[in-house]
Amino acid sequence: MKARGIMVQGTMSNAGKSIICAALCRIFKQDGYKTAPFKSQNMALNSYVTEEGLEMGRAQVVQAEAAGVTPSARMNPVLLKPVTDAGSQVIVNGEARGNMSARDYFKIKRSLIPDIMSAYNSLADEFDIIVIEGAGSPAELNLKSDDIVNMGVAKLVKSPVLLVGDIDRGGVFAQLFGTVKLLEESEQDMIKALIVNKFRGDVTLFGDGVKMLETLTGKPIAGVVPYLNVDIDDEDSLSDRFNSKHGNIAVIRLPKISNFSDFTPLKSVRYVSKLSELGEPDMVILPGTKNTIADLEWLRGSGLADEVIRLAGRGVKILGICGGYQMLGKNISDPECIEGGGTVAGLGLLPIKTVFRGEKTRKHSNDGYEIHNGVSTYDEFTQGNVSGTYKHGLFDTPEFAAYKEQQYNLLADGVRNALDMKLIYEILDVGI
């Protein structure tokens, strides 16, 4: 029997879709169902390499962990990794198909529906429940005709929809009512319940608000979820970590920083985007980036490059990961114009040279994974207090894995207590 699907859409980005999906994945797992996450199209610079050597977005990795299943690229068949403000690398079912401008991608994205459906149907043959995540808002009217991630997908897989609004950011009545009413009548019918998310304070004080929303929208409120103090990575909330300004480990916040989930296990991290913020840390980390050459030029222009070199000379520990590792070397060559061509000098702190090639390296191992375009003299190198590696997941430990399990359970408890799970299961059973 094919899996039952339930889709979580949001009134806007950062409404909490990813976290609600993770919570449902863990709740269904706890209730004995084999559950898989699914997001047809994700845009993110935080990605992961599966055991098969395929690339996928980290949000669905988190949800797979919550569900207690092995991450699969089928859970995120289309991944867009921004290279510039107007273009992205397009990855389909784990394989890169090259860089495209936003305009060019919009022309071809509906042709990816067979890839999306193949991935979904493959999961549906193996699992009991699929928790589907939307993106942004389903009411972006200028994008609806070519939608492959919100109502477009809900229609294709015949999934009922839960719509999430963020009360913490204000305007939740306008968010939920406006989103529902901007949709076509057939799409409104697919929304089976609403969720008010991130409520601070006494939830019982919002009782009248629940009744008003139900009257206005004609939809039941499945629950008012409190602002939960859980430590779980979510594609949007990851950026909240950039606000940390205290810690003895300084991570350089490159303009195209990628895979900064690498640093979640570290509790003394602060992010630095200008020279005045660097100070005298015990350790400096140059992280991964989707545009190494451009970010290296930014590093020089900001004055941070010279300061990193000075700190290295004073014996401060310097670590480069992936693109950050490439920056630490003698030079970076781009003969195939992967990032614009030419050769640029590195920081000269490690005796390595890097050459960009068209084919991307994707490796998965028991202690991490690699995703990069460049080929360097060495995959890892240490010289005194300066080290570099291509490996992501460097700081993950068994203790951190146990901590994540605890956090998934806390999340599930908080959301289960807030939602009408009887209604959720009825929605699953009835479908659309």
Residue pairs with C-beta under 8 A, 6 or more apart in sequence:
2 121
2 124
2 125
3 36
3 123
3 124
3 125
3 126
3 127
3 128
3 129
3 130
4 128
4 129
4 130
4 428
4 429
4 431
5 38
5 124
5 129
5 130
5 131
5 132
5 157
5 158
5 159
5 160
6 24
6 129
6 130
6 131
6 132
6 159
6 160
6 161
6 162
6 424
6 427
6 428
7 132
7 133
7 134
7 153
7 154
7 159
7 160
7 161
7 162
8 17
8 20
8 21
8 24
8 131
8 132
8 133
8 134
8 161
8 162
8 164
9 17
9 134
9 137
9 138
9 150
9 151
9 154
9 161
9 162
9 163
9 164
9 191
10 16
10 17
10 134
10 136
10 137
10 163
10 164
10 165
10 166
11 137
11 139
11 163
11 164
11 165
11 166
11 172
11 175
11 176
11 178
11 179
12 136
12 137
12 166
12 175
13 135
13 136
13 137
13 236
14 166
14 169
14 236
14 237
15 164
15 165
15 166
15 175
15 197
16 164
16 166
16 197
16 198
16 225
16 234
17 133
17 134
17 135
17 164
18 59
18 62
18 63
18 133
18 234
18 235
18 236
18 237
19 228
19 230
19 232
19 234
19 237
19 411
20 162
20 164
20 195
20 197
20 225
20 415
21 37
21 63
21 131
21 132
21 133
22 37
22 62
22 63
22 66
22 232
22 234
22 408
22 411
23 66
23 411
23 412
23 414
23 415
23 416
24 35
24 131
24 415
24 424
25 35
25 37
25 63
25 64
25 66
25 67
25 131
26 66
26 67
26 68
26 408
26 409
26 411
26 412
27 412
27 415
27 416
27 421
28 35
28 67
28 128
28 129
28 131
29 35
29 66
29 67
29 68
30 412
33 128
33 129
34 69
34 126
34 127
34 128
34 129
35 67
35 69
35 127
35 128
35 129
35 130
35 131
36 64
36 67
36 69
36 72
36 75
36 123
36 126
36 127
36 129
36 130
36 131
37 60
37 63
37 64
37 66
37 67
37 75
37 130
37 131
37 132
37 133
38 60
38 74
38 75
38 76
38 119
38 120
38 123
38 130
38 131
38 132
38 133
39 57
39 59
39 60
39 75
39 76
39 132
39 133
39 134
39 135
39 149
40 76
40 77
40 78
40 116
40 120
40 132
40 148
40 149
40 153
41 77
41 78
41 79
41 80
41 109
41 112
41 116
41 135
41 148
41 149
42 57
42 59
42 60
42 76
42 78
42 79
42 80
42 135
42 235
43 79
43 80
43 81
43 82
43 88
43 135
44 57
44 58
44 59
44 79
44 80
44 81
44 235
45 81
45 82
45 256
45 257
45 258
45 259
45 290
46 57
46 58
46 59
46 233
46 235
46 238
46 258
46 259
46 260
46 261
47 55
47 56
47 57
47 58
47 79
47 81
47 91
47 258
47 259
47 371
48 55
48 56
48 57
48 58
48 61
48 71
48 369
48 392
49 55
49 362
49 363
49 364
49 369
49 370
49 371
50 56
50 70
50 71
50 72
50 73
50 94
50 364
51 70
51 364
52 72
52 73
52 94
52 364
53 94
53 362
53 363
53 364
54 73
54 93
54 94
54 95
54 362
55 73
55 79
55 91
55 94
55 95
55 96
55 360
55 362
55 371
56 71
56 72
56 73
56 75
56 76
56 79
56 94
57 76
57 79
57 235
58 233
58 235
58 259
58 261
59 76
59 133
59 233
59 234
59 235
60 71
60 75
60 76
60 133
61 71
62 232
62 233
62 234
63 75
63 131
63 133
64 70
64 71
64 72
64 75
65 71
65 404
65 408
66 408
66 411
66 412
67 131
69 127
72 123
73 93
73 94
73 119
74 93
74 119
74 120
74 122
74 123
75 119
75 123
77 92
77 93
77 112
77 115
77 116
77 118
77 119
77 120
78 90
78 91
78 92
78 109
78 112
78 115
78 116
78 148
79 90
79 91
80 88
80 89
80 90
80 91
80 105
81 88
81 89
81 91
81 258
81 290
82 88
82 256
82 290
83 89
83 99
83 256
83 290
83 291
84 291
86 101
86 102
87 99
87 100
87 101
87 102
88 99
88 100
88 102
88 105
89 96
89 98
89 99
89 290
90 96
90 97
90 98
90 99
90 100
90 105
91 97
92 112
92 115
93 115
93 118
93 119
94 362
96 360
100 108
106 146
109 146
109 148
110 146
110 148
112 148
113 148
113 156
116 148
116 153
116 156
117 156
117 157
120 130
120 156
120 157
123 130
124 130
124 157
129 428
130 157
130 159
132 153
132 154
132 157
132 159
134 149
134 150
134 153
134 154
134 161
135 149
135 150
136 149
136 150
137 150
137 179
138 144
138 147
138 150
138 151
138 163
138 179
138 183
138 187
139 178
139 179
139 182
139 183
141 182
144 151
144 152
146 152
147 153
151 161
151 183
151 187
151 190
153 159
154 160
154 161
154 187
154 190
154 432
155 190
158 431
158 432
159 190
159 431
159 432
160 190
160 191
160 192
160 427
160 428
160 430
160 431
160 432
161 190
161 191
161 192
162 191
162 192
162 193
162 194
162 195
162 222
162 424
162 427
163 176
163 179
163 180
163 191
163 193
163 194
163 195
163 219
164 194
164 195
164 197
165 172
165 175
165 176
165 179
165 194
165 195
165 196
165 197
166 172
166 175
166 197
166 198
167 196
167 197
167 198
167 199
167 206
167 224
168 197
168 198
168 199
168 200
168 227
169 198
172 196
172 209
172 213
173 209
173 212
173 213
173 216
176 194
176 196
176 213
176 217
177 213
177 216
177 217
180 188
180 191
180 194
180 217
180 219
181 188
181 217
183 191
189 432
190 432
191 219
192 219
192 220
192 427
192 430
192 432
193 219
193 220
193 221
193 222
193 423
193 424
193 427
194 213
194 217
194 219
194 220
194 221
194 222
195 221
195 222
195 223
195 224
195 225
195 419
196 206
196 209
196 210
196 213
196 221
196 223
196 224
196 225
197 225
198 225
198 226
198 227
199 206
199 224
199 225
199 226
199 227
200 226
200 227
203 224
203 226
203 418
206 224
210 221
210 224
213 219
213 221
214 220
214 221
220 420
220 423
222 419
222 420
222 423
222 424
223 415
223 418
223 419
223 420
224 418
225 414
225 415
225 418
225 419
226 414
226 418
228 410
228 411
228 414
228 415
230 407
230 410
230 411
230 414
231 264
231 403
231 407
232 404
232 407
232 408
232 411
233 261
233 264
238 260
238 261
241 260
241 263
241 264
241 269
241 271
242 253
242 271
243 271
244 269
244 270
244 271
245 270
245 271
245 277
246 270
247 266
247 267
247 268
247 269
247 270
247 281
248 268
248 281
248 282
248 283
249 263
249 266
249 268
249 269
249 270
249 281
249 282
249 283
249 284
249 285
250 269
250 270
250 271
250 272
250 277
250 278
250 279
250 281
250 283
250 284
250 285
251 260
251 263
251 269
251 270
251 271
251 272
251 284
251 285
251 287
252 271
252 272
252 273
252 284
252 285
252 286
252 287
252 299
252 304
252 308
252 324
253 271
253 272
253 273
254 286
254 287
254 289
254 295
254 298
254 299
254 323
254 324
255 289
255 291
255 294
255 295
255 298
256 289
256 290
256 291
256 294
256 295
257 287
257 288
257 289
257 295
258 287
258 288
258 289
258 290
258 322
258 323
259 287
259 288
259 321
259 322
259 371
259 392
260 287
260 288
262 287
262 288
262 321
262 392
262 393
262 394
262 395
263 269
263 285
263 287
263 395
265 395
265 396
265 397
265 400
266 395
270 277
270 281
272 278
272 304
273 302
274 302
274 304
275 302
275 303
275 304
275 307
278 284
278 304
278 307
278 311
280 311
280 316
281 311
281 316
282 316
282 317
283 316
283 317
283 318
283 319
284 308
284 311
284 316
284 317
284 318
284 319
285 318
285 319
285 320
285 321
285 324
286 299
286 308
286 318
286 319
286 320
286 321
286 323
286 324
286 325
286 327
286 328
287 321
287 322
287 323
287 324
288 321
288 322
288 323
288 324
288 371
288 372
288 392
289 295
289 322
289 323
289 324
290 323
291 339
292 323
292 326
292 327
292 332
292 339
292 374
293 332
293 334
293 339
293 340
293 342
293 344
294 339
294 340
295 323
295 327
296 305
296 327
296 332
296 344
296 346
297 344
299 305
299 308
299 327
300 306
305 347
308 318
308 347
308 349
309 347
309 348
309 349
311 318
312 318
312 349
312 385
312 386
315 385
316 385
317 385
317 386
317 387
318 328
318 349
318 385
318 386
318 387
319 386
319 387
319 388
319 389
320 326
320 327
320 328
320 350
320 386
320 387
320 388
320 389
321 388
321 389
321 390
321 391
321 392
321 394
322 370
322 371
322 372
322 389
322 390
322 392
323 372
323 374
324 388
325 350
325 352
325 376
325 381
325 388
325 389
325 390
326 332
326 346
326 352
326 354
326 372
326 374
326 376
326 388
327 346
327 347
328 346
328 347
328 349
328 350
328 352
328 386
328 388
329 346
329 347
329 348
329 349
329 350
329 351
329 352
329 353
329 354
329 376
329 377
329 388
330 345
330 346
330 348
330 350
330 351
330 352
330 353
331 343
331 344
331 345
331 346
331 353
331 354
332 343
332 344
332 346
332 353
332 354
332 355
332 356
332 374
333 342
333 343
333 353
333 354
333 355
333 356
334 340
334 341
334 342
334 343
334 355
334 356
335 341
335 355
335 356
336 356
336 357
336 358
338 356
338 357
338 358
338 373
339 356
346 354
349 383
349 386
350 381
350 383
350 386
350 388
351 377
351 381
351 383
352 376
352 377
352 378
352 381
352 388
353 376
353 377
354 374
354 375
354 376
354 377
355 374
355 375
356 373
356 374
356 375
357 373
357 374
357 375
358 373
359 373
360 371
360 372
360 373
361 370
361 371
361 372
361 373
361 375
361 390
362 369
362 370
362 371
363 369
363 370
365 391
367 391
367 393
368 391
368 392
368 393
368 394
368 396
369 391
369 392
369 393
370 379
370 390
370 391
370 392
371 392
372 390
376 390
379 389
379 390
379 391
380 387
380 388
380 389
380 390
380 391
381 387
381 388
382 388
